[in-house]
Amino acid sequence: ALSGAVNSGMTLLEEKMKGILKEYFVAPIPRMSILLASGASGLVKTLIQSIIILVIAIFFGARLETSVIGIVAAFLFLLLYVMGFVGFSNGVAIRSKSVGGYHMLLFVLNLPLLFLSNALYPLDAMPTWMQVLAMLNPTTYVVDGLRTTLYGNGSLPLALSLTVLIAFAVLCSWYGLRSFQSMLDGK
């Protein structure tokens, strides 16, 4: 989910670099629909990729300990996480002057977000400094939320994970929207 969502802004950046975005602006559509379409495209593609990975994991022996409500809750956690990173990557794409700059910034974030979370190591096994960084990382909350809803073995309160992911999705979506509005205003 992280890689797919982080790369979702690439389409918007390529359209901007090739001048296609300017052609969209003269079309008889609301300008905000351009950003919404880009965000929805990244969101849907990343969610489908994530669901495929989960199905493959089940095929290879992962045992889900959940109900229909747990699956819906897991989808909500994943949706909020992906929404946040799609908004962020679209904001970065709009502000980027080159493909290299876009990839440099996002890939510099990609691995630390993975390694400084509880995706690979349990929180209680990390050194204190790493636990502090992990608690500032939205990846920690989606991983724990998914572990709780799908496998029943998370370590953080579900309400905390949900609250952090809602705040993350709102903040990053706001950043993407603000970047788009700045571009429209010529700033």
N, C-alpha and C positions, 0 to 999 in steps of 0.2 A: 504494500500500500504506500509506503514511504517513497520508494523510487518512482512508482507510477505517477503519484500525485506531484512530486517535485518536478518531474519532466513534463507535466501537462501544459505548462506555459510556453513550451517550445513552439507549438503551433502558432500561438499568438505572436511570438517574436518573429518567426519566419514570415508570417503575413505582414508584419510591420516592416521588416527589412526589405521585402520584395515590393512594397507599395500596395499590396492588396487591401490592407487596412484602410487606406485612403479611399479606395473604391467602395468599400463598405459604407463609408461616411456619406457618400452621395446617393446611396440607395434609399428608397422611401421606407425606411424602417427606423424604429427608435434606436438611437445610438447605444443605449444601455443594453439592447438585445445582443449586441456584438460581444460584450463582456459576459453576459449571461450564457450565451451559446458556447463560448470558449470554456467557461467554468463547468457547464453541464456536460460538455463533451469529455473533459478531463475527469470529472467525477464518475460518469458512467463507465468509461474505459477502466479506470482504476478499481472501481467496485467489482466489475466483472472479472478482472485479473485476480483480485483477492479471493473472490468466491471460487474461482477455478483452482487456486492454490489450496484452499480449504478442502475442496472435494478430492483433490489428489492426495492430500494428507490423510483423509479418511480412507481412501483406497489403499494407502500404504500402512494402515493400521492405527491411526489416531482414533481414540475412542472418546466421542463427545459424551459428556455427562450433563445433559441439558434438556430443556423442554422447548416447545414452540416459542414461549415467552422469552426464554434464554437466547434463542436464535435471533428473534426480533431485537432484543436488547443488544446483542453482539453486533448486529447490522447497524444499529443506531450509533454505537461507539465508533465503528469503522467509518460510517458516514460523516460524523462530526470531524474525525481526524483527517479524512480525505478532503472534506470541504475546507478545512483550515489550510492545508498545504496547497490545494488548488488555488485558493485565493492569494496565498503568498507567492506562489510561482507565477501567477498571472501579473501580480504587482511588480515582481522583479523583472519579468519579461517586458512589460511596458516601459520600465525605467532603463532597461539595458540598451546600450549602444551597439553591442556586438554579441554574436552567438558565444564567443569565447568567454566574455565577461559573465554572461548568464550562467554558463556551465561551471565556470570557476566558482562563483558564489554558491550555487546550489550544491555542487559536489563537495565543496569544503564543509558544508553543513551536513551532508548526507551521512557520512560515516560516524562523525561524533554523535549525531542523534541516535544512531543505532547502538554504538558501543557504550554511550553514556545513558543507557536506559536499562530496564530489567528484561530486555528481550533475550539476552544471552546469559546473564548472571542474575541470581536472586538479589533483591535489594539488601537483605541482611548479610550476604556474603561479601558485599562491596566495602572498601574502606570508607570512612566517614566523608572524606572530601568528595568521593565519587557518588555517595548517596545523596549529598546536597545537590550536585549537578543533575543527578537522575530525577530528583523531585522537581527540578525546574524544566524538565524535558517532557513535552506532551506525549512522546512515544512511550514513556513509562506508563502513563495513564491509559492509553489505548491497549497496550499489551496486558496490563493488569485487568482492565475491564473485560477484554476478550477471554483471558484465563478464567475469570470469575464466571462469566456468562456461559462459556462453552465447556469448561472443564471443572468448574467449581473449586478452583484452588488459587484464587488471587490473594494478595496480601494487603491491599489497600481497600478502604471503604468504597463501595460502588458509587455512592453519592458523590464522594470526592472526585473520583475519576470522571464522572459525568459532568460535574460542575467545571472542572478544569478544561475538559474537551469542548464544552459549550463556549466558555470564555475564549479558548484558542480559536475556534471556528469563527466566532464573531469578530475577534481582533484581526485575524488574517484576511477575512473577507472584506472587512473595512479597509485594510491596507490595499487590497487589490482594487476596490472601488475608488478609493482616494487617488491611487496612481492613475487609474483610467480617467477620472475627472480632471486631474492635473494635465494629462496629455491633451484632453479636449480643450482645456483652457489655454493651452500653449505654454505652460510653465515648465 
